[in-house]
Amino acid sequence: MSRKLLLITSLCLGGLFFPEIQAQVTDKAQNFTFYGTVIDSVSQEPIGGAAVFILESKNGTYSDKKGFYGLSTPAGQFTLRVSYLGYKAKVIKLDISKNLILDIPMSVDAQFLEEVTVISSKPEENIRSTETGVAKLSIRSIRKIPAFMGEIDVVRSLQMLPGVSTVGEGSTGINIRGGSIDQNLVLMDDAPVFNSSHLFGFFSIFNPDAVRDVSLSRGGISAEYGGRTTAVLDVKLKDPDLEKSSFYGGVGLVSSRLGLEMPLIKDRLAVLISTRGSFNDFLFKLGPESIRGTVANFYDLTGKVLLKTSEKTRLSYTSYYSFDAFKLPSDSLNTVNVNATSSTYKYRTYNQTLRFNWFVGTNASLTLAAIQSVYKANTSVPDSSIAFELNSGIRLRSLKARYVYSGKKNNLSFGLESNHYQIDPNQLVPGPFSNILPVNIASEFARESAAYLENEWKISPRFSMLTGLRYSFFQRLGPDSVYLYAPEAIRRLENVEENQFFARGEVAKSYSGFEPRVSLRYSLDDNTSLKASYNRMRQYVQLISNTTAALPTARWGTSDVNIQPQIADQVSVGIFKNLEENKWETSAELYYRKSQQFPDYRDLADLIFSSNLEQEIIQGKGKAYGLELMARKNTGFMTGWLTYTYARTQVKIDPKYELIHNYTGAWYPANYDKPHTFNLMVNYRTAINVTLSGNFTLSTGRPATYPIGSFVASGNTVPIFPNRNLQRIPNYHRLDLALIIEPNPNRVRKWQGSWILSVYNLYSRNNAYSVYFDLNPRLQTNAYKLAVFGAAFPSITYNFKF
């Protein structure tokens, strides 16, 4: 393995340093440069991927994801053409005699809007880009997907893509290529998100009114990202409009939204505020009897301030706050094993990002960011004799720096980051008259730093290579008390040989390593390309939960002396082909991921109150492999996509644990192993402003462990379970429909209103979230299926903007 890693690392370094990356300056004639940003003329949002070409010389470039472009040319008169899908092409006459700053506003093509588009970038990007396994969606395309309860949702939209799934309704987060939810790095304006869901996963925390675009990387992952082993979900919030004010929002049966954008100093300083609230109490009346008395609500607030300090520099501040609270008529989730008459769950997220952008010259930029991410959870029971509060949380403070240089043949980037973690595990605080004893688990402190270097080398029009190398360094810090166990022994209390204590700030354990990344692209012709990628990733922080849905009682934990970091190596290959002048996109991708120190948990593990998690966690090997097929129609009156995913995820635990746990040393399905998933999404534009949309999904049920019998011991009935995850809950399928009525694009009105009428679960499928078992009077096990939504759910939402 070391030889293979050395070979891969050598390839990365060769790809980084072999190509010539500095532009030559030996031209006989003096060259001048012009640069700027391509933006939407209405929203002032940057447009990434716009083509900027000089017609006379055929010299050109594409704007980057921040809309920035730069060109160099001799003095003279030229014609500049700027184009982007869905916008009117712009032709500009230039007389170049000096360096010039030129921002280019572009107007939406109203005639083009008569047809629907479901892509967010230039149509041939999937062929020309070196990236594999990357999906990009604009908020405009997300709005075409049937809304759940009338609410446009980023995460639910991603679930229609190949390789993306969830364990069922009411589950938090998404599972990508068979990974768990904590193996995904989720970012909101560069700030990590530790819980991306509202209301146990029925809604995501991303307010659609504040989102600009979404990028999901599940194959070749940039060296810029680290700390997780499966995927990266990068959500960019839009910048406030520097030129004019706007007020927008939506009113629905389940939630409502309000947003405001306003320039405080025209063309210099602007602010965006967007808020959302819900009233979901009636929603649970559709569920089983046990949760019909549930009270549940959430709200969130997104704010962003943009200051254009000069033509080359920008300063922005993003703040996000969300709060969820719901009360169940009993301890329905059985989180702490008490017989309570009611239980209340609360959790909140508070993120901040301060970012400085400096456009250095015509083809380089520097970004500096200071970030704070906070997540806190609380569970409480009011019953006087067993009253308690259970609190946990995680706080991350981060500093990042990134430099990007864009040349004719090379795009070079490098960066640094430093992250400091404080994790507060579950703390049990009894009520004043409670019989429950307090529990206070010591906080965890850790530091994670990284440096990376990456270069995309356009070797020829047909062949390009993206190589990167990331080095990460992790330290578990004191104060910390650590058990040391006998070598090769099972981590149990009787095998403890020594107890070590580390003072505050002292390094208890360090881990580090290189993370090479390689992506290759070879174009067979203008419409077909082959791609391959390899990446290694390390994960030092993980969510401690043995349930498929992460509850508020789940806690985060870091690697330490006994719990080693996860390491994953993934290989992906694929073929991408566009048809009929990019009207159709098709792709087929294969992947294989091998994981070291893959976590699972012992039988009857205590993950809530244990102060020695290494005694509850069992680490082993993991493997995931699959096939992802996709066909997407981008333009026309009927658009949409069809996807199929075959995916397997399996775990193998050291057979030494067989003596005390239900392990045999054989491979068994992971909790998120769902072999088959089929998705169909169709948009049909019946008129210039009316769209009928529908999506259908069908997937294999997730693994489960069913009892195969029972026996009586000392008067107690004890169930008999086979090996883990050998059975499955019933298959999942659902059909949703939506009717979207938008303003006529050919009529200019100050007030713009639109309607969304939707039906979730049209044919009232009773999809099982989980299966529970009980004994009948004959001591036989009976199965009971819990369906979170067993009925069709219609909704209506009115959206407005002026």
C-alpha positions in Angstrom: 0.0 0.0 0.0 2.9 2.4 0.8 4.3 1.9 -2.7 0.9 2.7 -4.3 0.6 5.8 -2.1 4.1 6.9 -3.1 3.3 6.4 -6.8 0.1 8.5 -6.5 1.8 11.2 -4.5 4.6 11.4 -7.1 2.0 11.7 -9.9 0.3 14.6 -8.0 3.6 16.4 -7.5 4.5 15.9 -11.1 1.2 17.3 -12.2 1.6 20.2 -9.9 5.1 21.4 -10.7 5.9 20.0 -14.2 3.7 22.3 -16.3 4.8 25.9 -16.9 2.5 28.1 -14.9 3.8 31.6 -15.4 2.8 33.5 -18.5 5.7 34.7 -20.6 6.1 38.5 -21.0 8.4 38.5 -24.0 5.8 39.9 -26.5 7.3 42.5 -28.8 4.2 44.7 -28.7 3.0 46.1 -25.4 -0.1 44.3 -24.1 -2.8 45.8 -22.0 -5.2 44.0 -19.8 -8.9 44.4 -19.1 -10.8 42.5 -16.4 -14.0 42.6 -14.3 -17.0 40.6 -13.2 -19.9 39.2 -15.3 -23.1 39.8 -13.3 -26.9 39.5 -13.6 -28.2 42.9 -14.5 -31.2 42.6 -12.1 -29.9 40.6 -9.1 -26.3 41.8 -9.4 -25.3 38.1 -8.8 -22.0 37.0 -10.4 -22.4 34.7 -13.4 -19.8 31.8 -13.4 -19.0 30.1 -16.7 -19.8 33.0 -19.0 -17.9 32.9 -22.3 -15.9 36.2 -22.9 -14.2 36.3 -26.3 -12.5 38.8 -28.6 -13.9 38.1 -32.0 -11.0 39.4 -34.1 -8.3 37.4 -32.3 -10.4 34.4 -31.1 -8.7 35.0 -27.7 -11.1 34.3 -24.8 -11.8 32.9 -21.5 -14.6 31.8 -19.1 -15.6 33.7 -16.0 -14.9 31.8 -12.7 -17.5 30.8 -10.1 -17.3 34.4 -8.7 -18.0 35.8 -12.2 -14.4 37.2 -12.5 -12.6 37.2 -15.9 -9.4 38.7 -17.3 -7.9 39.1 -20.8 -4.7 40.5 -22.2 -4.4 42.0 -25.7 -2.3 44.6 -27.7 -3.6 48.1 -28.1 -6.3 48.6 -30.7 -10.0 48.4 -31.4 -11.7 45.1 -30.8 -15.2 43.5 -30.6 -15.9 41.6 -27.3 -18.7 39.0 -27.2 -20.1 37.8 -23.9 -22.6 34.9 -23.8 -24.2 32.6 -21.2 -27.1 30.1 -21.5 -30.4 31.8 -20.7 -29.0 35.4 -21.2 -28.9 37.7 -24.1 -25.5 37.6 -25.8 -23.7 41.0 -25.4 -21.4 42.6 -28.0 -19.1 45.4 -26.8 -16.9 47.6 -28.9 -13.6 48.3 -27.2 -10.8 50.8 -27.9 -7.8 49.5 -25.8 -5.0 51.9 -25.1 -4.5 51.3 -21.4 -5.4 48.8 -18.7 -9.2 48.7 -18.1 -11.7 47.5 -15.5 -14.9 46.4 -17.2 -17.9 44.9 -15.3 -20.4 43.3 -17.7 -24.1 43.1 -16.7 -26.2 40.6 -18.6 -30.0 40.5 -19.1 -32.1 37.4 -19.0 -33.4 36.4 -22.4 -37.2 36.5 -22.0 -37.7 34.5 -25.2 -35.5 31.8 -23.8 -37.7 31.7 -20.7 -40.5 30.3 -22.8 -38.6 27.1 -22.5 -37.5 25.6 -19.2 -33.8 25.1 -18.4 -32.6 22.7 -15.6 -28.9 23.4 -15.7 -27.0 26.1 -13.9 -23.8 26.3 -15.9 -22.7 26.5 -19.5 -24.2 23.4 -21.2 -20.9 21.8 -22.3 -19.3 22.1 -18.9 -20.0 18.4 -18.0 -17.9 17.5 -21.1 -15.0 20.0 -20.8 -14.6 20.1 -17.0 -12.0 17.8 -15.4 -14.2 17.2 -12.4 -16.0 13.8 -11.9 -19.0 13.2 -9.7 -19.9 16.9 -9.4 -23.5 18.2 -9.6 -24.3 21.9 -9.8 -27.7 23.3 -9.4 -28.9 27.0 -9.4 -31.8 28.1 -7.3 -33.7 28.7 -10.6 -33.4 25.0 -11.5 -34.3 23.9 -7.9 -37.5 25.8 -8.1 -38.7 23.5 -10.9 -38.7 20.5 -8.7 -42.0 19.7 -6.9 -42.0 21.4 -3.6 -42.6 19.5 -0.3 -45.5 21.2 1.4 -45.0 24.2 -0.9 -41.4 24.8 0.3 -38.6 24.8 -2.2 -35.8 22.7 -0.6 -32.1 22.4 -1.5 -31.5 19.0 0.1 -34.7 17.3 -1.2 -33.7 18.5 -4.7 -30.3 16.8 -4.4 -32.0 13.5 -3.5 -33.2 13.2 -7.1 -29.6 13.0 -8.3 -27.7 9.7 -8.7 -25.8 8.5 -5.7 -27.8 10.6 -3.3 -30.3 9.0 -1.0 -31.9 9.1 2.5 -33.0 6.4 4.9 -36.6 7.6 4.8 -38.9 10.4 5.7 -38.1 12.1 9.0 -34.3 11.4 8.7 -31.8 14.2 8.9 -29.2 14.8 6.3 -28.5 12.8 3.1 -26.5 9.7 2.4 -24.1 9.9 -0.5 -22.6 6.9 -2.2 -23.5 4.8 0.9 -21.9 7.1 3.4 -23.3 8.3 6.7 -24.6 11.8 7.1 -21.5 12.9 9.1 -19.2 11.8 6.4 -20.4 14.7 4.2 -18.8 18.1 4.6 -21.7 20.6 4.4 -20.8 24.3 4.0 -22.9 27.4 4.0 -20.8 30.4 2.7 -17.7 28.5 3.8 -19.0 27.8 7.4 -19.4 24.0 8.3 -23.0 22.9 9.2 -23.3 20.2 11.8 -27.1 19.6 11.3 -28.5 20.5 7.9 -32.1 19.8 8.8 -35.2 21.3 10.3 -37.8 19.2 12.0 -36.0 15.9 11.8 -35.2 16.2 8.1 -38.6 17.3 6.7 -37.0 20.7 5.7 -33.4 21.7 5.2 -31.9 24.7 7.0 -31.1 26.5 3.7 -33.6 29.3 3.0 -34.2 29.2 -0.8 -34.6 33.0 -0.9 -31.0 33.4 0.2 -29.3 30.7 -1.9 -27.4 31.5 -5.0 -26.2 28.0 -6.2 -25.4 24.6 -4.9 -22.4 22.3 -5.7 -22.3 18.6 -4.7 -18.9 16.8 -5.1 -19.1 13.1 -4.6 -16.3 11.9 -6.9 -13.1 13.8 -7.6 -13.0 16.2 -4.7 -10.9 19.3 -4.7 -7.9 19.5 -2.4 -9.4 22.6 -1.0 -11.8 20.4 1.0 -11.0 18.0 3.8 -12.2 16.7 7.1 -14.8 14.3 5.7 -14.5 11.0 3.8 -17.5 10.9 1.4 -18.7 14.1 -0.2 -18.8 17.9 -0.1 -22.0 20.0 -0.3 -21.1 23.6 -0.9 -24.0 26.1 -0.6 -23.3 29.6 -1.7 -25.6 32.4 -0.5 -26.3 35.3 -2.9 -24.8 38.7 -2.4 -27.2 41.6 -1.7 -28.1 43.9 -4.6 -25.8 47.0 -4.6 -28.1 49.0 -6.9 -31.7 48.7 -5.9 -34.0 47.5 -3.1 -36.3 44.5 -3.3 -38.8 42.8 -0.9 -39.8 39.2 -1.4 -41.2 36.2 0.4 -43.8 33.5 0.4 -46.9 32.5 2.4 -47.8 28.8 2.7 -49.8 26.4 4.8 -46.7 25.1 6.6 -44.1 27.9 6.5 -43.8 31.5 5.4 -40.8 33.6 4.3 -39.8 37.2 4.2 -36.7 38.8 2.6 -35.2 42.2 2.0 -32.3 43.4 0.0 -31.3 47.1 0.2 -28.3 49.2 -0.8 -27.2 51.4 2.0 -24.7 53.2 -0.2 -25.4 52.7 -3.9 -22.8 50.5 -5.7 -20.8 50.3 -2.4 -22.7 48.9 0.6 -25.8 46.6 0.7 -27.5 44.3 3.1 -29.7 41.1 2.7 -32.0 39.8 5.4 -34.2 36.7 4.9 -36.2 34.9 7.5 -38.5 31.9 7.6 -40.9 30.5 10.1 -43.2 27.4 10.4 -46.3 26.2 12.1 -46.3 22.5 11.7 -48.6 21.3 14.6 -51.3 20.1 12.2 -48.8 18.1 10.2 -48.4 15.4 12.9 -52.1 14.8 13.0 -51.5 12.8 9.7 -49.0 10.5 11.5 -49.5 7.6 13.9 -51.6 7.9 17.1 -48.4 8.1 19.2 -47.3 11.5 17.7 -50.6 13.2 17.0 -50.3 15.4 20.0 -46.9 16.7 18.9 -46.2 20.5 18.8 -43.4 21.5 16.4 -42.0 24.7 15.0 -38.8 26.2 13.6 -37.5 29.4 12.3 -34.3 30.7 10.8 -32.7 34.0 10.0 -30.1 34.7 7.3 -28.2 38.0 7.0 -25.5 39.2 4.7 -23.6 42.5 4.3 -21.5 43.3 1.3 -19.1 46.2 1.1 -17.3 47.0 -2.1 -14.3 48.7 -0.7 -12.7 49.3 -4.1 -12.8 48.0 -7.7 -10.6 45.1 -6.7 -11.6 44.4 -3.1 -14.8 43.2 -1.4 -15.7 42.5 2.2 -18.7 40.4 3.2 -20.2 39.2 6.5 -22.7 36.3 6.6 -24.7 35.4 9.7 -27.1 32.5 10.1 -29.3 31.5 13.0 -31.8 28.7 13.2 -34.0 27.3 16.0 -36.1 24.1 16.2 -38.4 23.2 19.1 -40.9 20.4 19.3 -42.8 18.6 22.1 -43.9 15.0 22.0 -46.7 13.6 24.1 -44.2 11.1 25.6 -40.6 10.1 25.2 -41.6 8.7 21.9 -38.1 8.5 20.6 -36.9 6.6 23.7 -33.8 8.7 23.9 -33.1 8.3 27.6 -35.1 5.3 28.6 -37.5 7.0 30.9 -41.3 6.7 31.1 -42.1 10.3 30.6 -45.5 11.9 29.9 -43.9 14.4 27.5 -40.5 15.3 26.1 -39.2 18.5 24.5 -36.4 18.7 22.0 -34.6 21.9 20.9 -31.6 22.5 18.7 -30.0 25.5 17.2 -27.4 26.5 14.7 -25.4 29.8 14.7 -22.9 30.4 11.9 -20.8 33.4 11.0 -18.4 34.1 8.1 -16.3 37.2 7.6 -14.7 37.1 4.1 -12.3 39.4 2.3 -11.8 39.1 -1.5 -9.0 40.8 -3.4 -8.7 40.5 -7.2 -5.0 40.6 -7.7 -4.3 41.9 -11.2 -6.3 40.4 -14.1 -6.1 36.7 -13.4 -5.6 36.1 -9.7 -7.5 36.4 -6.5 -6.9 36.1 -2.8 -9.7 35.1 -0.3 -9.3 35.4 3.5 -12.1 34.1 5.8 -12.8 33.9 9.6 -15.5 31.5 10.5 -17.5 30.3 13.5 -19.9 27.4 13.5 -22.0 26.6 16.6 -24.5 23.8 17.1 -26.4 23.1 20.4 -29.0 20.5 21.3 -31.3 20.2 24.3 -33.7 17.5 25.5 -35.9 17.9 28.5 -38.6 16.1 30.4 -40.9 18.1 32.8 -42.2 15.2 35.0 -41.2 16.3 38.6 -39.8 12.9 39.8 -37.8 12.3 36.6 -37.4 15.9 35.4 -34.1 16.6 33.6 -32.4 18.5 30.9 -29.8 16.9 28.5 -27.5 19.4 26.8 -24.8 18.9 24.2 -23.0 21.0 21.5 -20.1 21.6 19.3 -18.2 24.9 18.4 -15.8 25.4 15.6 -13.6 28.4 15.0 -11.7 28.5 11.7 -9.3 30.7 9.7 -8.8 30.1 5.9 -6.7 31.6 3.2 -7.0 30.8 -0.5 -5.0 32.1 -3.6 -6.1 31.3 -7.1 -4.2 32.0 -10.3 -5.9 31.5 -13.7 -3.7 31.2 -16.8 -4.2 30.0 -20.3 -3.1 26.5 -19.6 -3.1 26.3 -15.8 -5.4 27.2 -13.0 -3.3 27.1 -9.8 -4.6 27.4 -6.3 -3.2 26.9 -2.8 -4.4 27.6 0.7 -4.2 27.2 4.4 -6.7 26.6 7.1 -6.8 26.1 10.9 -9.7 24.7 12.8 -10.3 24.7 16.6 -13.0 22.4 18.1 -14.7 22.5 21.4 -17.2 19.6 21.9 -19.5 19.6 24.9 -20.8 16.0 25.2 -24.1 15.2 26.8 -24.6 16.8 30.2 -27.6 15.6 32.3 -29.0 18.2 34.7 -31.8 16.8 37.0 -34.8 18.9 38.0 -35.2 20.3 41.5 -37.4 17.3 42.7 -36.0 14.7 40.3 -34.7 11.3 41.4 -32.3 11.2 38.5 -28.6 11.6 39.2 -26.5 14.2 37.3 -24.1 13.3 34.6 -21.3 15.7 33.4 -19.0 14.4 30.7 -15.8 16.5 30.2 -15.5 18.7 27.1 -13.3 17.7 24.3 -10.8 20.1 22.6 -8.9 19.5 19.4 -7.1 21.4 16.6 -7.0 20.5 12.9 -4.8 22.3 10.4 -4.3 21.8 6.7 -2.4 23.1 3.7 -3.1 22.3 0.1 -1.8 22.9 -3.4 -3.8 22.2 -6.6 -3.3 22.8 -10.3 -5.6 22.2 -13.3 -3.4 21.7 -16.4 -5.0 22.0 -19.8 -2.5 19.9 -21.7 -4.4 20.0 -25.0 -8.0 20.8 -26.1 -8.8 17.1 -25.5 -6.8 16.3 -22.4 -6.7 18.0 -19.0 -5.5 16.9 -15.6 -6.4 18.2 -12.1 -3.8 17.3 -9.5 -3.8 18.3 -5.8 -2.1 17.4 -2.6 -3.5 18.2 0.8 -1.7 17.7 4.1 -3.8 17.6 7.3 -2.5 17.6 10.9 -4.8 16.9 13.9 -4.1 17.2 17.6 -6.4 16.1 20.5 -5.8 18.5 23.3 -6.1 18.4 27.1 -7.6 18.5 29.6 -8.2 14.9 29.0 -8.2 11.6 30.9 -7.3 8.6 28.9 -7.5 4.8 29.5 -4.7 2.7 28.1 -5.7 -0.9 27.3 -3.7 -4.1 27.1 -2.3 -4.7 23.6 -4.7 -6.5 21.2 -7.3 -6.7 24.0 -10.9 -5.7 23.6 -11.5 -2.2 25.0 -13.3 -3.1 28.2 -12.9 -1.8 31.7 -11.2 -5.0 32.9 -8.5 -4.6 30.3 -7.4 -1.1 31.4 -3.7 -1.0 32.2 -3.2 2.7 32.9 -5.1 6.0 33.2 -3.2 9.0 31.8 -4.2 12.7 32.4 -3.2 15.6 30.1 -3.3 19.2 31.3 -5.1 22.0 29.4 -3.5 22.7 26.1 -1.3 19.6 26.3 -1.3 17.4 23.2 -2.8 14.0 24.1 -2.6 12.5 20.6 -1.6 13.6 17.1 -2.5 12.3 13.7 -1.4 13.5 10.2 -1.1 12.5 6.6 -1.1 13.4 3.0 -4.3 13.4 1.0 -3.5 13.2 -2.8 -6.2 14.0 -5.4 -6.1 13.3 -9.1 -8.7 13.9 -11.8 -8.2 13.2 -15.6 -10.4 14.1 -18.6 -10.0 13.0 -22.2 -12.4 14.2 -24.8 -13.2 11.6 -27.5 -14.9 14.4 -29.5 -16.7 17.7 -28.9 -19.6 15.9 -27.2 -18.0 12.9 -25.4 -15.4 12.7 -22.7 -13.9 10.0 -20.5 -13.0 10.9 -16.9 -11.3 9.2 -14.0 -10.4 10.4 -10.4 -8.7 9.2 -7.2 -8.9 10.9 -3.9 -7.8 10.1 -0.3 -9.6 11.9 2.6 -9.2 11.8 6.4 -11.9 12.4 9.0 -11.0 13.3 12.5 -14.5 14.4 13.9 -17.6 12.2 13.7 -21.2 12.0 14.8 -21.7 9.4 17.6 -25.1 7.8 16.8 -26.2 4.3 16.3 -29.6 5.3 14.8 -30.3 5.9 11.1 -31.7 9.3 12.0 -29.5 11.5 14.1 -31.5 12.6 17.1 -30.9 15.8 19.2 -29.3 13.5 21.8 -26.6 12.4 19.3 -23.2 13.8 20.2 -20.1 14.7 18.2 -16.7 13.3 19.1 -13.1 13.6 17.9 -10.3 11.1 17.4 -8.2 10.4 20.4 -5.7 8.0 21.8 -8.0 5.0 21.3 -10.3 6.1 18.5 -8.4 6.5 15.2 -9.4 8.8 12.3 -11.3 7.4 9.4 -9.3 7.2 6.1 -11.0 6.6 2.8 -9.6 6.0 -0.7 -12.0 6.4 -3.6 -11.6 5.7 -7.4 -14.2 6.9 -9.9 -14.4 6.4 -13.7 -17.1 7.7 -16.0 -18.2 8.5 -19.5 -20.1 11.7 -20.3 -21.9 12.5 -23.6 -24.1 15.3 -24.8 -26.6 15.0 -27.7 -28.4 17.3 -30.0 -26.2 20.4 -29.4 -26.2 19.9 -25.6 -30.0 19.5 -25.4 -29.4 16.1 -23.7 -26.8 15.2 -21.1 -26.0 11.5 -20.4 -23.5 10.0 -18.0 -22.4 6.7 -16.5 -20.0 6.6 -13.5 -18.5 3.7 -11.6 -16.9 4.1 -8.1 -15.2 2.1 -5.4 -14.3 3.4 -2.0 -12.3 1.6 0.7 -12.3 2.8 4.3 -10.1 2.2 7.2 -11.2 2.6 10.8 -14.8 2.5 9.7 -17.0 3.0 12.9 -19.8 0.8 14.2 -21.1 0.2 17.7 -21.3 -2.7 20.1 -24.6 -4.3 21.0 -26.6 -2.2 23.5 -24.1 0.6 23.3 -24.5 3.6 25.6 -23.6 6.5 23.4 -25.4 9.2 25.5 -23.8 9.0 28.9 -20.6 7.1 28.3 -17.5 9.0 29.2 -15.3 6.3 27.5 -16.6 6.1 24.0 -13.8 3.7 22.9 -15.7 1.0 24.9 -18.8 1.6 22.8 -17.3 2.1 19.4 -15.9 -0.7 17.3 -13.8 0.2 14.3 -13.2 -2.0 11.2 -13.1 -1.9 7.5 -15.6 -0.5 5.0 -16.2 -0.7 1.3 -18.6 1.0 -1.0 -19.1 0.5 -4.7 -21.7 1.3 -7.3 -22.9 2.5 -10.7 -24.6 5.8 -11.4 -26.6 6.4 -14.6 -28.2 9.7 -15.6 -30.0 11.2 -18.6 -31.0 14.8 -18.5 -32.9 17.0 -20.9 -31.8 20.6 -20.5 -34.0 22.7 -22.8 -37.4 22.6 -24.4 -41.0 22.7 -23.2 -40.4 19.3 -21.5 -37.2 18.9 -19.4 -36.1 16.8 -16.5 -33.9 13.9 -15.7 -33.9 10.1 -15.2 -31.4 8.5 -12.9 -30.6 5.0 -11.6 -28.1 4.1 -8.9 -26.8 0.7 -7.9 -24.9 1.1 -4.6 -23.6 -1.2 -2.0 -21.9 -0.4 1.4 -20.6 -3.1 3.6 -18.7 -3.3 6.9 -16.3 -5.8 8.4 -15.4 -5.9 12.1 -12.4 -7.7 13.6 -13.6 -11.2 14.6 -12.0 -10.8 18.1 -15.3 -9.0 19.0 -17.3 -12.1 18.3 -17.0 -13.2 21.9 -19.0 -10.3 23.3 -20.9 -8.9 20.3 -22.9 -10.3 17.4 -20.0 -10.2 14.9 -18.7 -13.1 12.9 -15.8 -11.4 11.1 -17.7 -11.4 7.8 -18.9 -8.5 5.7 -22.4 -7.2 6.5 -24.5 -4.3 5.1 -24.1 -0.9 6.6 -27.1 0.9 7.9 -27.3 3.0 4.7 -26.9 0.2 2.2 -29.7 0.7 -0.4 -28.8 -1.3 -3.5 -31.3 0.2 -6.0 -32.6 3.7 -6.4 -34.6 5.0 -9.4 -35.6 8.7 -9.8 -37.6 10.4 -12.5 -38.2 14.2 -12.6 -40.2 15.9 -15.4 -41.1 19.5 -16.0 -43.6 20.4 -18.7 -44.3 24.0 -19.6 -47.9 24.2 -20.7 -47.8 28.0 -21.2 -45.2 30.8 -21.1 -45.6 31.1 -17.3 -47.2 27.7 -16.3 -45.2 24.6 -15.5 -46.5 21.2 -14.5 -43.8 19.2 -12.6 -43.6 15.7 -11.2 -41.1 13.4 -9.6 -41.2 9.7 -8.8 -38.7 7.8 -6.6 -38.3 4.1 -6.0 -35.6 2.6 -3.7 -34.7 -0.6 -1.8 -35.6 -0.5 1.9 -32.7 0.1 4.3 -31.2 -2.8 6.3 -32.7 -3.9 9.6 -32.1 -6.6 12.2 -35.3 -8.6 13.0 -35.7 -11.0 15.9 -36.0 -14.6 14.8 -37.5 -15.8 18.1 -37.3 -15.4 21.9 -36.7 -17.4 25.1 -37.6 -16.9 28.8 -34.8 -16.4 31.3 -35.5 -15.7 35.0 -39.1 -14.8 34.1 -38.0 -12.3 31.4 -38.6 -12.7 27.7 -35.4 -12.2 25.7 -35.5 -11.8 21.9 -33.1 -13.7 19.7 -31.4 -11.7 17.0 -29.4 -13.0 14.0 -26.3 -11.3 12.6 -26.7 -7.5 11.9 -28.6 -6.0 9.0 -29.6 -9.3 7.2 -33.2 -8.1 6.7 -34.7 -5.0 5.1 -37.7 -2.8 5.7 -40.2 -2.7 2.7 -39.2 -0.8 -0.4 -39.8 2.9 -0.7 -41.7 4.6 -3.5 -43.5 7.9 -3.9 -45.0 10.3 -6.5 -45.2 14.1 -6.1 -46.9 16.6 -8.4 -46.7 20.4 -8.5 -48.2 23.2 -10.6 -46.1 26.3 -10.8 -47.7 29.6 -12.0 -45.1 32.3 -12.5 -45.4 36.0 -13.7 -45.4 36.5 -17.5 -41.8 37.3 -18.4 -43.0 39.6 -21.3 -44.8 41.8 -18.9 -42.8 44.1 -16.7 -44.5 44.7 -13.3 -43.2 46.0 -10.1 -45.1 43.4 -8.1 -44.4 39.8 -9.2 -46.3 36.9 -7.7 -46.3 33.2 -8.3 -48.2 30.2 -7.0 -47.1 26.7 -6.2 -49.7 24.0 -5.8 -48.3 20.6 -4.9 -49.3 17.2 -3.7 -46.7 15.1 -1.8 -47.2 11.3 -1.8 -50.0 11.5 -4.4 -51.2 7.9 -4.0 -50.8 7.8 -0.2 -48.1 5.2 0.0 -47.5 3.9 3.6 -43.7 4.0 3.4 -42.1 2.4 6.4 -39.6 4.6 8.3 -38.9 1.7 10.7 -40.3 -1.6 11.8 -40.8 -2.4 15.5 -41.6 -5.7 17.2 -43.7 -6.8 20.1 -44.8 -10.1 21.7 -48.4 -11.4 21.4 -49.9 -13.5 24.2 -48.3 -16.7 22.7 -44.9 -15.1 23.0 -44.6 -14.8 19.2 -43.1 -11.7 17.7 -45.3 -9.4 15.7 -44.0 -6.6 13.4 -45.4 -3.1 13.4 -44.6 -0.6 10.7 -44.2 3.1 11.4 -45.2 5.3 8.4 -44.3 8.9 8.9 -46.6 10.0 6.1 -49.2 7.5 5.2 -51.5 9.9 3.2 -51.3 12.4 0.3 -50.4 15.9 1.5 -51.6 18.8 -0.6 -50.2 22.3 -0.1 -50.3 25.8 -1.6 -47.8 28.6 -1.4 -47.9 32.2 -2.8 -44.5 33.8 -3.5 -44.0 37.5 -4.2 -41.3 40.0 -5.0 -41.3 43.7 -5.6 
